[in-house]
Amino acid sequence: MTDRPLPELRAAYPHFGVITSRWMDNDIYGHINNVHYYSFFDTVVNGYLMAQGVLVPEESPVIGLVVETRCNYFESIAFPDEVHAGLRVARIGATSRDTPRDAAWMSNQSSSATRPTTP
C-alpha cells in the first residue's frame, strides 16, 4: 500500500485557466520539464486574482504569492498540449483564506488531473 494520492476529476475544480505550452517547455525526454510547472502556479493564481479584480499588479497595495507548492506527477504533458490549470479553495479560515490553494494540471480536455498539487 502507498500514500500516493490518486488523480482527481476535473469536476473537483470550479475554475480553469488555460496555459499554452511552448516548444521551449519540453525537455530532452519529450515532456514539459518540471521547472515549468512552478511558473504555471504563478501564472494561473495571479491570472485568477487579476480576473477577479483582486490584484492589479501596477497599483495594488497587496500582491498574490504562491508560498508553498508540491507536485504529484501522474502523466506527461508535452508541447503542443494546452495546460488546463484547475483551481479551488482548499480552506477558508476565520482570519485568512487559502485562495486558491489547490491546483491541478490537465492536458487538453482530459477528464482527470495529470498533476494535482496540494500544498
C-alpha positions as CSV (number, residue, x, y, z in Angstrom):
1,M,0.0,0.0,0.0
2,T,1.2,3.5,-0.8
3,D,0.3,7.0,0.4
4,R,0.5,8.3,-3.2
5,P,-2.6,10.4,-4.0
6,L,-4.9,9.5,-6.8
7,P,-5.6,11.8,-9.7
8,E,-8.8,13.9,-9.1
9,L,-11.5,14.5,-11.6
10,R,-11.8,17.8,-13.5
11,A,-15.2,18.4,-11.8
12,A,-13.4,18.9,-8.5
13,Y,-12.0,22.2,-9.7
14,P,-14.5,25.1,-10.3
15,H,-12.2,27.4,-12.1
16,F,-9.8,26.7,-15.0
17,G,-7.2,28.8,-16.7
18,V,-5.6,27.7,-20.0
19,I,-1.9,28.0,-20.5
20,T,-0.4,27.5,-23.9
21,S,2.6,25.2,-23.8
22,R,5.7,26.3,-25.8
23,W,8.3,24.3,-27.7
24,M,11.0,25.5,-25.2
25,D,9.0,24.0,-22.3
26,N,9.8,20.5,-23.5
27,D,13.0,18.8,-22.3
28,I,15.2,16.1,-23.8
29,Y,12.7,13.4,-22.6
30,G,9.9,14.8,-24.7
31,H,7.7,16.3,-22.0
32,I,7.3,19.6,-20.2
33,N,10.3,20.0,-17.8
34,N,9.3,20.0,-14.1
35,V,10.6,23.5,-13.6
36,H,7.9,25.0,-15.8
37,Y,5.1,23.7,-13.6
38,Y,6.2,26.1,-10.9
39,S,5.8,29.1,-13.3
40,F,2.4,27.7,-14.2
41,F,1.4,28.1,-10.5
42,D,2.2,31.8,-10.5
43,T,0.5,32.2,-13.9
44,V,-2.8,30.6,-13.0
45,V,-3.0,32.0,-9.5
46,N,-2.2,35.6,-10.4
47,G,-4.3,35.4,-13.6
48,Y,-7.3,34.3,-11.5
49,L,-6.8,37.1,-8.9
50,M,-6.4,39.7,-11.7
51,A,-9.6,38.4,-13.5
52,Q,-11.5,38.7,-10.2
53,G,-10.3,42.3,-9.7
54,V,-8.5,41.5,-6.5
55,L,-5.0,42.1,-8.0
56,V,-3.8,45.0,-10.2
57,P,0.0,44.5,-10.3
58,E,0.9,48.1,-11.1
59,E,-1.5,49.5,-8.5
60,S,-2.4,47.0,-5.8
61,P,-1.0,47.6,-2.2
62,V,-1.0,43.7,-1.9
63,I,0.4,41.1,-4.1
64,G,-0.5,37.5,-4.9
65,L,2.0,34.9,-3.7
66,V,2.3,31.2,-4.1
67,V,4.2,30.4,-0.9
68,E,4.1,26.6,-0.9
69,T,3.8,24.0,-3.7
70,R,4.1,20.3,-4.3
71,C,3.6,18.3,-7.4
72,N,2.4,14.7,-7.8
73,Y,3.1,13.6,-11.4
74,F,0.7,11.1,-13.0
75,E,1.1,11.7,-16.7
76,S,3.3,13.7,-19.0
77,I,2.2,16.9,-20.7
78,A,4.2,18.0,-23.8
79,F,4.2,20.7,-26.4
80,P,1.8,21.4,-28.2
81,D,-0.7,20.4,-25.4
82,E,-2.7,23.1,-23.7
83,V,-2.3,23.1,-20.0
84,H,-5.7,23.4,-18.3
85,A,-4.9,24.6,-14.7
86,G,-7.8,23.9,-12.3
87,L,-8.1,26.0,-9.1
88,R,-10.2,25.6,-6.0
89,V,-10.2,26.9,-2.4
90,A,-8.9,24.3,-0.1
91,R,-9.8,26.0,3.2
92,I,-11.4,29.2,4.4
93,G,-10.2,30.2,7.9
94,A,-11.6,32.7,10.4
95,T,-9.0,35.4,9.5
96,S,-7.4,34.1,6.3
97,R,-8.2,32.4,3.1
98,D,-6.1,29.9,1.2
99,T,-7.2,31.2,-2.2
100,P,-6.6,29.4,-4.4
101,R,-4.6,26.7,-2.8
102,D,-5.2,23.5,-4.8
103,A,-4.3,23.4,-8.4
104,A,-4.4,20.6,-11.0
105,W,-2.8,20.5,-14.4
106,M,-4.7,18.7,-17.1
107,S,-3.6,18.3,-20.7
108,N,-6.1,19.4,-23.4
109,Q,-9.6,18.4,-22.3
110,S,-8.6,15.4,-20.0
111,S,-11.2,14.5,-17.5
112,S,-8.7,13.8,-14.7
113,A,-5.8,15.7,-13.3
114,T,-2.4,14.8,-14.6
115,R,-0.6,16.8,-11.9
116,P,-2.6,17.6,-8.9
117,T,-1.0,19.7,-6.3
118,T,-1.9,20.1,-2.6
119,P,0.5,22.4,-0.8
